[in-house]
Each structure stands twice: as structure tokens, then as C-alpha cells.
Amino acid sequence: MPTGKVYLVGAGPGDAGLLTIKGHECLARADVVVYDRLINPSLLDYAPDGAEKIYVGKAPYRHALRQEEINELLVELARQGKQVVRLKGGDPFVFGRGGEEALALKAAGIPFEVVPGVTAAIAVPAYAGIPVTHRGLASTVAFITGNEDPGKESSAINWEGLAGAVDTLVFLMGMANLAPIVSRLLACGRPPGTPVALIRWGTRAEQETLVGTLADIEAKAQETGFSNPAIIVVGQVVTLRSTLAWLEGKPLFGRRVVITRPRAQVEAMARRLAGLGAEVLAFPAIEIQPPADWGPVDAALAKIKDFEWLIFTSANGVRYFCRRLQERQLDIRTLAGIKIAAIGPATARALQERGLLPDWQPGEYVAEAVAAGLGPLLQGRRVLLPRADIARPFLAEDLRRQGAEVTEVAVYRTVKREGDASALRELLAAGKVTAVTFTSSSTVKSFLELLGKDALTLMQGVDVFCIGPITAATAREAGLTVTATAGEYTEAGLIQAMLDYYAGRKAGEEN
């Protein structure tokens, strides 16, 4: 059996958007992902559905596996011929023990590559509005472990050099040793008035920053119960935070939002939410697949000239219908003379991307509005309705009632995604999810099935946002409390409903 390969990949400090392109590529072809405690769980979704995922996280005094066991695991997996991604928080070689893993792989003759990541030492201060260097304030910076045993007779750290010769000091995971760190710096001549920032859960929804000086930061930390995972920044650059803090002012800062729509449709929505300050957790609840049998679609295409209207009720319907046209060696000229209706702007956009302009679109983006507005025009007309296999029967039935000759064909299937919901369940149980968004009835049903029998209990206290009234009705029927429904039944409308709701609640809290 050929030997596999191990990729030591830096996952970044927490914000999934800080994963590198190369890291994403490695995950996309992984057979196994061996991951740490502090990585963003949504990164695991970049791996293939069939990839094995092994947790080896370490918390203080509680390790899933010892470092030596992790080293052995990587070697064994590679010897099985597997492509292994060792997904490590931050950068593998910045206090990540990646060097030890690389040495173990080298000694065992296992091929490996290192994919650097964005280290928390620079990213976390940046997300708090603190540059680690700045002209006129700091031209030198040092990264120091915060985990050194304070009880050692002699320290491996050159405290005198750090205190007197380095402008900015960044201690990683040092909250447990805050007192001895402060004491050492003061004893070595760092002025008591030196600014200090403590930043916990940097780049994540829980990000908090506490600012003080060497003289008072211990008391402030004790008073607020500040704890790990956190970094400590010491130096004059901390004073820039009051001017440069950029993340906290975003409207969705501090909120973790789950997106449940299909994987192919997650990216654009995630980008918009992240731009508004949210931490996004992608958890696709459904998958879109071709129909099990193209026969009915092909039969309709064979007599496409018989139809006078094409009605599309989703962007997915457009994609799969046009894909089948191409597979049958047909193109948009085949549709010449046929009028086209789109249920909403996303569907219209999908048509326009393929060179097709809809002739009609309702004012309200639901099947009821299509039937009410278009139905009277279709009496005696032959209509082709490409749709999902589980689409509501209402539109076809109502158009027939109004005298149209409707042929329905399933151009795609909506199926529940098979996946592991353990990471999401853990976040929900800990109260670390702010909101869940639903863009269809199928996302509601599949999401709750994936969570399991205690789904409603886990969802207590979580805000639920729905793209439209049909989706909201499904959520309520399932036992969920709907927080808000989009006024415009689009992705943009869904995000706006979220913004409006949180802006209103914030104003209410301040009154």
C-alpha cells in the first residue's frame, strides 16, 4: 500500500474566513482531519462528506490525546495510505507544537507539508484594534508563551531583555500566569503605567477585550472573571485601540449565526453576514441533487415547443433545467417563443446569468402570488413547471383550477444532508449560538432531524429567522419560535430582518 501524506495546516485564530486558500484546498481532498480544540467547527465542513474527523483537542489538565499519541496517530494514518490534514489552531509553528509533529513524521519516513496559518499573535490584537507594531510607538515585537511554569527555579525567558528592549510583548494563553508575568515585567523595569490589553476568544463571536496597565490589570481581570483562551498584549500600541477598534461597532458583532442552506449557496450569505460582524457557522441541512430519473424531464424537453410558458420557482430549478438542456445538446435557442416567469429576484438572476430574461415576476415571492397574478393569463395555455421533487403542489393545482394545462417535472431532488451535528449540538447546549437562519421548509425539517430528538430543547433561546411565511409556518409547526420573517422573501431580506430585529432589541435595552 502506498504511503499517504500529512499536511500540517494552520486553521487561523478562529474566524473561519482567515483560513488560507491552500488550507482550504488541503481540507477539500482530505481522507482524515485530525483537529484541535479551538478551531472553528465550520472548517470541518470543507472536508469531503466521507472524510473521517478525529478530535485531539487539549484543554488545561484535560487532553483527548497526549502529544506523543497524536504523533503516532498521524504516522499510522499516513501508513494506511490516507491523505491526512492535521488542522491546528493559529499557525502550526507558533506555539502549536507543529515542529514536534513534523519531526515525528520525518523520523518515520512520512511525507508531509506545512501550510502556515494566520497566528493569533497578530490576528487577535488586530481584531481588537491593536497593531502589534506602529510607527513612532513600536518597531519591535516578541511572541512569548504564557504557559511557562511560574514555579520553575529559572525561567527560559529573557525577562530583562523583553522588559527593556522590546516594544510590544504578546503572551499567548497566559491568563493563568498573569500575576507572575506582570510581576516579572515590573521587577525588570517595565513602568507600571505601561498599557496592557487582555483579549479572549479573539476573532470569534465571544471576543472580549479588557484594557488596563501593568499596575491594575490583575485587579481588573479578577473583578471581571477574565479567563483563557486569551492573549496578553503589553506596550504603547494598546493605546491605539480606542481609535482603531473596528469590529465591535459592526451591527452583528458578538453574534454567532448558523446558515442551513445547501453548501453551494452558503458562501455569498456567509460573506455578507461576516461583513456585518457576525461569526458564521455553515451547517448545510440539505443537499441538492439531480432527479433519480431524468425520463420525465427529457420527455418534456422533447416536446418543448408545445409549451407556451415556463414557470421557475427557484434558482436551483433554473440551474438544473439549463444543465439538462446542455446535457441533451440543446441551448437557450430551444426556448425561443416561450414566455418565462420567475418567482423572485434570485430566480430571475439565475435566468439572467444564462442569457434569459423573465417575462413576468410577482410582487410577492411566493407560489400564491404567482397563481393569483399569472393564473388569469394562463387559461387554456400549456405550462411547464420545472421544480423540486418535494415542492408544494399548490401552484400546479391552482393553475389547473384556473384553466391552465400544467406539466410538472422534478428537475432536482432535495435530500437531507448526512453529517455529524456533534459540534453544533455542543455549541447550542453551551448557549453559544445566537441565531439560525432557514431559507426553505426543507432546511427546517432536515436541520431538526440532524440535531436529533432533543432538537427543540437545544434550540431554546436561539433566535430563528425565516426567509418567508411558508418557511416560518413550517418552523412553527415543528415547534420552533420564529423570531422574525423577512419582509422581502430573499437572502437580502432575511439578513435585513436580522439587522432590524437586533437594532430594535438593542434600542430597547438602552431605553
RODO-2510 file (C-alpha; in nm, 4 decimals, decimal comma):
residues 511
     n   res          X          Y          Z
     1     m     0,0000     0,0000     0,0000
     2     p     0,1426     0,3413    -0,0923
     3     t     0,2222     0,5750     0,1941
     4     g    -0,0126     0,8670     0,2426
     5     k     0,0802     1,2216     0,3270
     6     v     0,0247     1,4595     0,6184
     7     y    -0,0497     1,8288     0,5798
     8     l     0,0145     2,0372     0,8912
     9     v    -0,2415     2,3111     0,8284
    10     g    -0,2825     2,6290     1,0291
    11     a    -0,6538     2,6962     1,0829
    12     g    -0,6084     3,0543     1,1951
    13     p    -0,7243     3,2005     1,5273
    14     g    -1,0971     3,1249     1,4985
    15     d    -1,2634     3,3325     1,2278
    16     a    -1,3234     3,0775     0,9502
    17     g    -1,2547     3,3469     0,6913
    18     l    -0,8907     3,3580     0,7978
    19     l    -0,8191     3,0065     0,6711
    20     t    -0,5774     3,0272     0,3785
    21     i    -0,6727     2,9212     0,0268
    22     k    -0,4144     2,6425     0,0395
    23     g    -0,5537     2,5231     0,3718
    24     h    -0,9000     2,5094     0,2159
    25     e    -0,7632     2,3084    -0,0779
    26     c    -0,5973     2,0574     0,1556
    27     l    -0,9206     2,0091     0,3502
    28     a    -1,1181     1,9600     0,0293
    29     r    -0,9169     1,6479    -0,0606
    30     a    -0,8567     1,5068     0,2879
    31     d    -0,9334     1,1475     0,3811
    32     v    -0,8891     1,2270     0,7505
    33     v    -0,8917     1,5521     0,9500
    34     v    -0,7181     1,5478     1,2884
    35     y    -0,8234     1,8681     1,4610
    36     d    -0,7607     2,0783     1,7710
    37     r    -0,9910     2,2203     2,0381
    38     l    -1,0027     2,5863     1,9372
    39     i    -1,0621     2,5588     1,5629
    40     n    -1,3857     2,6904     1,4180
    41     p    -1,6089     2,3825     1,3689
    42     s    -1,7376     2,5160     1,0359
    43     l    -1,3920     2,4479     0,8884
    44     l    -1,4625     2,0755     0,9127
    45     d    -1,7376     2,1234     0,6567
    46     y    -1,4731     2,1970     0,3928
    47     a    -1,3645     1,8339     0,4086
    48     p    -1,5441     1,5770     0,1895
    49     d    -1,8574     1,4309     0,3470
    50     g    -1,6931     1,0906     0,3739
    51     a    -1,3775     1,2159     0,5442
    52     e    -1,3014     1,0851     0,8912
    53     k    -1,2761     1,3549     1,1586
    54     i    -1,0718     1,2867     1,4721
    55     y    -1,0726     1,5243     1,7698
    56     v    -0,7435     1,5505     1,9601
    57     g    -0,8072     1,8758     2,1439
    58     k    -0,6213     1,9805     2,4547
    59     a    -0,7676     2,1821     2,7396
    60     p    -0,5765     2,2682     3,0566
    61     y    -0,5325     1,9463     3,2572
    62     r    -0,7560     1,7573     3,0104
    63     h    -0,6146     1,6147     2,6873
    64     a    -0,8052     1,3968     2,4412
    65     l    -0,4643     1,2540     2,3415
    66     r    -0,1143     1,3236     2,4660
    67     q     0,1210     1,4845     2,2121
    68     e     0,3141     1,1606     2,1679
    69     e    -0,0122     0,9796     2,0885
    70     i    -0,1056     1,2449     1,8323
    71     n     0,2323     1,1974     1,6655
    72     e     0,1777     0,8222     1,6499
    73     l    -0,1745     0,8681     1,5149
    74     l    -0,0529     1,0836     1,2261
    75     v     0,2117     0,8290     1,1339
    76     e    -0,0334     0,5391     1,1469
    77     l    -0,2965     0,7167     0,9351
    78     a    -0,0395     0,8035     0,6697
    79     r     0,0873     0,4446     0,6653
    80     q    -0,2687     0,3418     0,5777
    81     g    -0,2262     0,5395     0,2571
    82     k    -0,4502     0,8269     0,3653
    83     q    -0,4283     1,1991     0,2905
    84     v    -0,4236     1,3486     0,6394
    85     v    -0,4905     1,7085     0,7373
    86     r    -0,3627     1,7935     1,0819
    87     l    -0,5725     2,1049     1,1459
    88     k    -0,4095     2,3189     1,4119
    89     g    -0,5243     2,6454     1,5655
    90     g    -0,3345     2,9545     1,4519
    91     d    -0,0066     2,8639     1,2842
    92     p     0,1439     2,5141     1,3249
    93     f     0,4892     2,6508     1,4110
    94     v     0,3902     2,9321     1,6504
    95     f     0,3475     2,7597     1,9870
    96     g     0,1472     2,4921     1,8063
    97     r     0,3890     2,2011     1,8570
    98     g     0,3858     2,1543     1,4817
    99     g     0,7618     2,1186     1,4846
   100     e     0,7347     1,8125     1,7092
   101     e     0,4792     1,6551     1,4770
   102     a     0,6914     1,7309     1,1718
   103     l     0,9974     1,5726     1,3366
   104     a     0,7983     1,2605     1,4226
   105     l     0,6763     1,2327     1,0621
   106     k     1,0269     1,2839     0,9286
   107     a     1,1677     1,0169     1,1591
   108     a     0,9004     0,7726     1,0404
   109     g     0,9654     0,8477     0,6726
   110     i     0,6196     1,0006     0,6206
   111     p     0,5881     1,2731     0,3531
   112     f     0,4484     1,5973     0,4926
   113     e     0,3884     1,9603     0,4075
   114     v     0,3414     2,2624     0,6293
   115     v     0,0645     2,5077     0,5406
   116     p     0,1191     2,8203     0,7526
   117     g    -0,1791     2,9809     0,9198
   118     v    -0,2658     3,3262     1,0496
   119     t    -0,1296     3,3291     1,4027
   120     a    -0,3385     3,4600     1,6904
   121     a    -0,0368     3,6643     1,7971
   122     i    -0,1089     3,9197     1,5238
   123     a    -0,4704     3,8497     1,4249
   124     v    -0,6302     3,8736     1,7679
   125     p    -0,4789     4,2145     1,8508
   126     a    -0,5745     4,3335     1,5007
   127     y    -0,9381     4,2303     1,5561
   128     a    -0,9293     4,4299     1,8803
   129     g    -0,7927     4,7368     1,7004
   130     i    -0,4337     4,6946     1,8207
   131     p    -0,1472     4,6825     1,5670
   132     v     0,1478     4,4978     1,7179
   133     t     0,3849     4,7460     1,5530
   134     h     0,3235     5,1116     1,4726
   135     r     0,5477     5,3894     1,3524
   136     g     0,6594     5,6005     1,6472
   137     l     0,5248     5,3575     1,9076
   138     a     0,6649     5,0107     1,8414
   139     s     0,9274     4,8869     1,5987
   140     t     0,9901     4,5556     1,7757
   141     v     0,7543     4,2803     1,8866
   142     a     0,8014     3,9495     2,0684
   143     f     0,5720     3,6487     2,0927
   144     i     0,6064     3,4674     2,4252
   145     t     0,4459     3,1536     2,5615
   146     g     0,2185     3,2258     2,8533
   147     n     0,2300     2,8664     2,9732
   148     e     0,5743     2,8579     3,1293
   149     d     0,5613     2,7085     3,4771
   150     p     0,5980     3,0025     3,7207
   151     g     0,7330     2,7664     3,9837
   152     k     1,0490     2,6819     3,7885
   153     e     1,3746     2,7794     3,9597
   154     s     1,4953     2,9553     3,6453
   155     s     1,2981     3,0821     3,3507
   156     a     1,3881     3,0099     2,9898
   157     i     1,2519     3,3546     2,9041
   158     n     1,4873     3,6529     2,8994
   159     w     1,2660     3,8807     3,1088
   160     e     1,5250     4,1558     3,1383
   161     g     1,5652     4,1706     2,7611
   162     l     1,1912     4,1653     2,6997
   163     a     1,1148     4,4321     2,9559
   164     g     1,3841     4,6701     2,8388
   165     a     1,4427     4,6081     2,4697
   166     v     1,1136     4,5001     2,3068
   167     d     0,8332     4,7482     2,2442
   168     t     0,5352     4,5117     2,2147
   169     l     0,5003     4,1869     2,4057
   170     v     0,2364     3,9308     2,3082
   171     f     0,1831     3,6434     2,5516
   172     l    -0,0226     3,3528     2,4174
   173     m    -0,2502     3,1593     2,6539
   174     g    -0,1100     3,3388     2,9533
   175     m    -0,4126     3,4204     3,1710
   176     a    -0,3294     3,1529     3,4274
   177     n     0,0118     3,3175     3,4691
   178     l    -0,0997     3,6812     3,4505
   179     a     0,0241     3,7629     3,8002
   180     p     0,3800     3,6273     3,7569
   181     i     0,4029     3,7838     3,4069
   182     v     0,3134     4,1267     3,5469
   183     s     0,5435     4,0776     3,8435
   184     r     0,8402     3,9803     3,6274
   185     l     0,7955     4,2729     3,3902
   186     l     0,7683     4,5228     3,6765
   187     a     1,0696     4,3716     3,8518
   188     c     1,2711     4,4059     3,5316
   189     g     1,1927     4,7732     3,4898
   190     r     0,8793     4,7974     3,2781
   191     p     0,6901     5,1073     3,4040
   192     p     0,3681     5,0383     3,5999
   193     g     0,1787     5,2685     3,3635
   194     t     0,2554     5,0515     3,0592
   195     p    -0,0739     4,9793     2,8756
   196     v    -0,1970     4,6207     2,8735
   197     a    -0,4816     4,4532     2,6822
   198     l    -0,6340     4,1141     2,7535
   199     i    -0,8236     3,9668     2,4567
   200     r    -1,0211     3,6461     2,4941
   201     w    -1,1777     3,4412     2,2157
   202     g    -1,0235     3,6791     1,9652
   203     t    -1,1820     3,6870     1,6156
   204     r    -1,4772     3,4821     1,7457
   205     a    -1,8307     3,5834     1,8407
   206     e    -1,7339     3,5816     2,2101
   207     q    -1,4433     3,8241     2,1616
   208     e    -1,3883     4,0450     2,4671
   209     t    -1,1163     4,2989     2,5362
   210     l    -1,0087     4,4361     2,8724
   211     v    -0,7649     4,7274     2,8843
   212     g    -0,5564     4,8458     3,1789
   213     t    -0,1966     4,8929     3,2829
   214     l     0,0636     4,6745     3,4480
   215     a    -0,0401     4,8413     3,7728
   216     d    -0,4075     4,7497     3,7621
   217     i    -0,4686     4,4781     3,5024
   218     e    -0,4619     4,1943     3,7575
   219     a    -0,7330     4,3563     3,9683
   220     k    -0,9453     4,4270     3,6602
   221     a    -0,9100     4,0676     3,5397
   222     q    -1,0122     3,9302     3,8790
   223     e    -1,3083     4,1668     3,9016
   224     t    -1,4417     4,0646     3,5584
   225     g    -1,3510     3,6957     3,5803
   226     f    -1,1398     3,7203     3,2647
   227     s    -1,0042     3,3795     3,1623
   228     n    -0,8490     3,1755     2,8808
   229     p    -0,8432     3,1339     2,5891
   230     a    -0,6838     3,4759     2,5813
   231     i    -0,3714     3,6611     2,4839
   232     i    -0,1953     3,9436     2,6667
   233     v    -0,0622     4,2448     2,4789
   234     v     0,1793     4,4751     2,6594
   235     g     0,3013     4,8030     2,5120
   236     q     0,2097     5,1522     2,3942
   237     v     0,0322     5,0127     2,0847
   238     v    -0,2584     4,9247     2,3163
   239     t    -0,3447     5,2965     2,3305
   240     l    -0,4439     5,2833     1,9632
   241     r    -0,7404     5,0585     2,0406
   242     s    -0,9659     5,3484     2,1355
   243     t    -0,9203     5,4870     1,7832
   244     l    -0,8733     5,1757     1,5706
   245     a    -1,1263     4,9299     1,7172
   246     w    -1,3283     4,8327     1,4108
   247     l    -1,5059     4,5051     1,4802
   248     e    -1,7141     4,5883     1,7864
   249     g    -1,9063     4,8612     1,6038
   250     k    -2,0466     4,6275     1,3384
   251     p    -2,4210     4,5599     1,3759
   252     l    -2,3914     4,1825     1,4181
   253     f    -2,0748     4,1774     1,6286
   254     g    -2,0845     3,9184     1,9042
   255     r    -2,3469     3,7031     1,7322
   256     r    -2,2888     3,3513     1,6015
   257     v    -2,5245     3,2762     1,3129
   258     v    -2,5913     2,9320     1,1633
   259     i    -2,6664     2,9034     0,7914
   260     t    -2,8604     2,5901     0,6984
   261     r    -2,8948     2,6298     0,3217
   262     p    -2,7159     2,3969     0,0744
   263     r    -2,3374     2,4145     0,0692
   264     a    -2,3211     2,5650    -0,2807
   265     q    -2,5351     2,8576    -0,1629
   266     v    -2,3633     2,9252     0,1693
   267     e    -2,0663     3,1343     0,0575
   268     a    -2,2399     3,4540    -0,0554
   269     m    -2,4646     3,4684     0,2507
   270     a    -2,1757     3,3905     0,4849
   271     r    -1,9686     3,6680     0,3308
   272     r    -2,2453     3,9237     0,3815
   273     l    -2,3068     3,8220     0,7417
   274     a    -1,9351     3,8212     0,8224
   275     g    -1,9077     4,1681     0,6736
   276     l    -2,1711     4,2795     0,9245
   277     g    -1,9640     4,1420     1,2118
   278     a    -2,1265     3,8028     1,2690
   279     e    -1,9375     3,4807     1,3177
   280     v    -2,0902     3,2433     1,0650
   281     l    -2,1267     2,8712     1,1195
   282     a    -2,2104     2,6864     0,7987
   283     f    -2,4256     2,3825     0,8667
   284     p    -2,5921     2,2776     0,5387
   285     a    -2,9012     2,0818     0,6345
   286     i    -2,9914     1,9745     0,2816
   287     e    -2,8240     1,8782    -0,0429
   288     i    -2,9464     1,9479    -0,3936
   289     q    -2,9086     1,6537    -0,6298
   290     p    -3,0252     1,5630    -0,9815
   291     p    -3,3508     1,3670    -1,0018
   292     a    -3,3271     0,9909    -0,9699
   293     d    -3,4824     0,9635    -1,3181
   294     w    -3,4394     1,2235    -1,5920
   295     g    -3,7044     1,0489    -1,8032
   296     p    -3,9961     1,2895    -1,7363
   297     v    -3,7698     1,5923    -1,7897
   298     d    -3,6336     1,4533    -2,1148
   299     a    -3,9865     1,3788    -2,2345
   300     a    -4,0836     1,7402    -2,1671
   301     l    -3,7750     1,8692    -2,3471
   302     a    -3,8556     1,6531    -2,6481
   303     k    -4,1798     1,8462    -2,6919
   304     i    -4,0626     2,1806    -2,5508
   305     k    -4,2151     2,3727    -2,8449
   306     d    -4,5588     2,2620    -2,7277
   307     f    -4,5313     2,4771    -2,4165
   308     e    -4,6234     2,8442    -2,4085
   309     w    -4,4987     2,9254    -2,0577
   310     l    -4,2084     2,8117    -1,8359
   311     i    -4,2503     2,8897    -1,4669
   312     f    -3,9436     2,8683    -1,2426
   313     t    -3,9965     2,8728    -0,8677
   314     s    -3,6311     2,8570    -0,7561
   315     a    -3,2788     2,9322    -0,8718
   316     n    -3,1996     2,5614    -0,8325
   317     g    -3,4786     2,4824    -1,0761
   318     v    -3,3166     2,7145    -1,3305
   319     r    -2,9703     2,5621    -1,2793
   320     y    -3,0763     2,2008    -1,3159
   321     f    -3,3165     2,2675    -1,6046
   322     c    -3,0478     2,4528    -1,8012
   323     r    -2,7878     2,1906    -1,7135
   324     r    -3,0118     1,9205    -1,8584
   325     l    -3,0644     2,1290    -2,1717
   326     q    -2,6891     2,1275    -2,2276
   327     e    -2,6581     1,7580    -2,1486
   328     r    -2,9192     1,6912    -2,4178
   329     q    -2,7195     1,9031    -2,6656
   330     l    -2,9782     2,1819    -2,6536
   331     d    -2,9347     2,5507    -2,5739
   332     i    -3,1431     2,8594    -2,4972
   333     r    -3,2481     2,8913    -2,8633
   334     t    -3,4685     2,5909    -2,7918
   335     l    -3,6803     2,8170    -2,5690
   336     a    -3,7459     3,0769    -2,8385
   337     g    -4,1060     3,1968    -2,8272
   338     i    -4,1759     3,0544    -2,4816
   339     k    -4,2620     3,3073    -2,2103
   340     i    -4,0785     3,2676    -1,8808
   341     a    -4,1899     3,3512    -1,5268
   342     a    -3,9635     3,3732    -1,2206
   343     i    -4,0928     3,3583    -0,8652
   344     g    -3,8440     3,6134    -0,7324
   345     p    -3,5216     3,8085    -0,7858
   346     a    -3,2843     3,5196    -0,7078
   347     t    -3,4592     3,3032    -0,9660
   348     a    -3,4629     3,5918    -1,2131
   349     r    -3,0912     3,6441    -1,1546
   350     a    -3,0193     3,2768    -1,2252
   351     l    -3,2088     3,3109    -1,5542
   352     q    -3,0261     3,6307    -1,6490
   353     e    -2,6897     3,4637    -1,5853
   354     r    -2,7876     3,2169    -1,8568
   355     g    -2,8999     3,4781    -2,1070
   356     l    -3,2726     3,4510    -2,0277
   357     l    -3,4880     3,7448    -1,9225
   358     p    -3,8108     3,6630    -1,7353
   359     d    -4,1307     3,7982    -1,8896
   360     w    -4,3148     3,8061    -1,5584
   361     q    -4,2386     3,8214    -1,1870
   362     p    -4,4814     3,8625    -0,8934
   363     g    -4,4697     4,1412    -0,6390
   364     e    -4,4598     3,8882    -0,3549
   365     y    -4,2215     3,5968    -0,3922
   366     v    -4,4450     3,3012    -0,3055
   367     a    -4,6415     3,0476    -0,5097
   368     e    -4,9712     3,2037    -0,4032
   369     a    -4,8726     3,5333    -0,5654
   370     v    -4,7691     3,3546    -0,8848
   371     a    -5,1033     3,1748    -0,9039
   372     a    -5,3024     3,4902    -0,8320
   373     g    -5,1119     3,7151    -1,0728
   374     l    -5,0312     3,4790    -1,3569
   375     g    -5,3196     3,2348    -1,3351
   376     p    -5,5755     3,4508    -1,5196
   377     l    -5,3328     3,4859    -1,8120
   378     l    -5,2824     3,1116    -1,8486
   379     q    -5,6334     2,9849    -1,9167
   380     g    -5,6023     2,7314    -2,1940
   381     r    -5,2230     2,7748    -2,2039
   382     r    -4,9737     2,4894    -2,1896
   383     v    -4,7335     2,5404    -1,8965
   384     l    -4,4131     2,3592    -1,7999
   385     l    -4,3285     2,3777    -1,4297
   386     p    -3,9709     2,2561    -1,3527
   387     r    -3,9480     2,2178    -0,9763
   388     a    -3,8099     2,0253    -0,6799
   389     d    -3,9261     1,6724    -0,6112
   390     i    -4,0814     1,7842    -0,2802
   391     a    -4,2286     2,1153    -0,3983
   392     r    -4,5692     2,2101    -0,2629
   393     p    -4,8486     2,1043    -0,5019
   394     f    -5,0361     2,4320    -0,4566
   395     l    -4,9109     2,6202    -0,7635
   396     a    -4,9778     2,3448    -1,0166
   397     e    -5,3176     2,2658    -0,8646
   398     d    -5,4304     2,6279    -0,8573
   399     l    -5,3150     2,6991    -1,2129
   400     r    -5,5069     2,3927    -1,3318
   401     r    -5,8108     2,5133    -1,1421
   402     q    -5,7846     2,8370    -1,3379
   403     g    -5,7748     2,6513    -1,6686
   404     a    -5,4042     2,6074    -1,7464
   405     e    -5,2627     2,2805    -1,8813
   406     v    -4,9721     2,2216    -1,6411
   407     t    -4,6934     1,9657    -1,6784
   408     e    -4,4792     1,9255    -1,3668
   409     v    -4,1278     1,7780    -1,3855
   410     a    -3,8834     1,7312    -1,0989
   411     v    -3,5507     1,8737    -1,2204
   412     y    -3,3773     1,8298    -0,8838
   413     r    -3,4100     1,6498    -0,5528
   414     t    -3,3838     1,7994    -0,2061
   415     v    -3,2366     1,5467     0,0374
   416     k    -3,1285     1,5632     0,3982
   417     r    -2,7553     1,6029     0,4277
   418     e    -2,5849     1,3227     0,6118
   419     g    -2,3396     1,4711     0,8585
   420     d    -2,2162     1,4926     1,2137
   421     a    -2,4008     1,7518     1,4216
   422     s    -2,1986     1,6971     1,7396
   423     a    -2,0018     2,0234     1,7171
   424     l    -2,3189     2,2251     1,6576
   425     r    -2,5022     2,0420     1,9349
   426     e    -2,2187     2,1279     2,1723
   427     l    -2,2389     2,4973     2,0833
   428     l    -2,6174     2,5002     2,1197
   429     a    -2,6029     2,3234     2,4551
   430     a    -2,3498     2,5810     2,5788
   431     g    -2,5708     2,8699     2,4657
   432     k    -2,3108     2,9825     2,2121
   433     v    -2,5397     3,0104     1,9088
   434     t    -2,7264     3,3373     1,8640
   435     a    -2,9388     3,2636     1,5595
   436     v    -3,0294     3,0037     1,2977
   437     t    -3,1465     3,1023     0,9501
   438     f    -3,3851     2,8964     0,7388
   439     t    -3,4371     2,9517     0,3663
   440     s    -3,6901     2,6780     0,2921
   441     s    -3,9218     2,4359     0,4662
   442     s    -3,6833     2,1524     0,3804
   443     t    -3,3969     2,3228     0,5667
   444     v    -3,6173     2,3413     0,8775
   445     k    -3,7157     1,9753     0,8691
   446     s    -3,3704     1,8407     0,7884
   447     f    -3,1963     2,0658     1,0421
   448     l    -3,4136     1,9398     1,3261
   449     e    -3,3678     1,5785     1,2147
   450     l    -2,9899     1,6216     1,2114
   451     l    -2,9917     1,7678     1,5624
   452     g    -3,1844     1,4684     1,6938
   453     k    -3,4734     1,4061     1,9307
   454     d    -3,3809     1,6875     2,1705
   455     a    -3,3575     1,9450     1,8905
   456     l    -3,6281     2,1715     2,0320
   457     t    -3,4610     2,1738     2,3732
   458     l    -3,1277     2,2671     2,2169
   459     m    -3,2970     2,5457     2,0201
   460     q    -3,4481     2,7133     2,3248
   461     g    -3,3226     3,0702     2,3478
   462     v    -3,1901     3,0659     1,9900
   463     d    -3,3299     3,3278     1,7524
   464     v    -3,4931     3,1821     1,4396
   465     f    -3,5059     3,3841     1,1165
   466     c    -3,7059     3,2610     0,8160
   467     i    -3,6921     3,3750     0,4548
   468     g    -4,0698     3,3791     0,4078
   469     p    -4,4102     3,2879     0,5506
   470     i    -4,4159     2,9307     0,4198
   471     t    -4,0811     2,8549     0,5820
   472     a    -4,1927     3,0303     0,9011
   473     a    -4,5127     2,8246     0,9114
   474     t    -4,3099     2,5042     0,8794
   475     a    -4,0824     2,6169     1,1640
   476     r    -4,3785     2,6910     1,3906
   477     e    -4,5454     2,3602     1,3065
   478     a    -4,2202     2,1885     1,4072
   479     g    -4,2322     2,3593     1,7477
   480     l    -3,9850     2,6435     1,6935
   481     t    -4,0481     3,0021     1,7948
   482     v    -3,9910     3,2256     1,4927
   483     t    -3,8113     3,5470     1,5829
   484     a    -3,8635     3,7285     1,2531
   485     t    -3,9605     3,6653     0,8920
   486     a    -3,8077     3,8527     0,6014
   487     g    -4,0245     4,1308     0,4608
   488     e    -3,8799     4,0629     0,1165
   489     y    -3,8525     3,6879     0,0658
   490     t    -3,4882     3,6891    -0,0425
   491     e    -3,1489     3,6333     0,1151
   492     a    -3,1029     4,0100     0,1382
   493     g    -3,4436     4,0400     0,3014
   494     l    -3,3561     3,7685     0,5514
   495     i    -3,0372     3,9483     0,6523
   496     q    -3,2248     4,2781     0,6760
   497     a    -3,4819     4,1180     0,9068
   498     m    -3,1964     4,0123     1,1317
   499     l    -3,0440     4,3609     1,1290
   500     d    -3,3781     4,5237     1,2031
   501     y    -3,4518     4,2852     1,4872
   502     y    -3,1188     4,3292     1,6633
   503     a    -3,1193     4,7050     1,6121
   504     g    -3,4637     4,7189     1,7702
   505     r    -3,3653     4,4982     2,0614
   506     k    -3,0513     4,6986     2,1254
   507     a    -3,2509     5,0200     2,1286
   508     g    -3,4985     4,8610     2,3666
   509     e    -3,2228     4,7563     2,6045
   510     e    -3,0789     5,1045     2,6102
   511     n    -3,4120     5,2721     2,6949
***
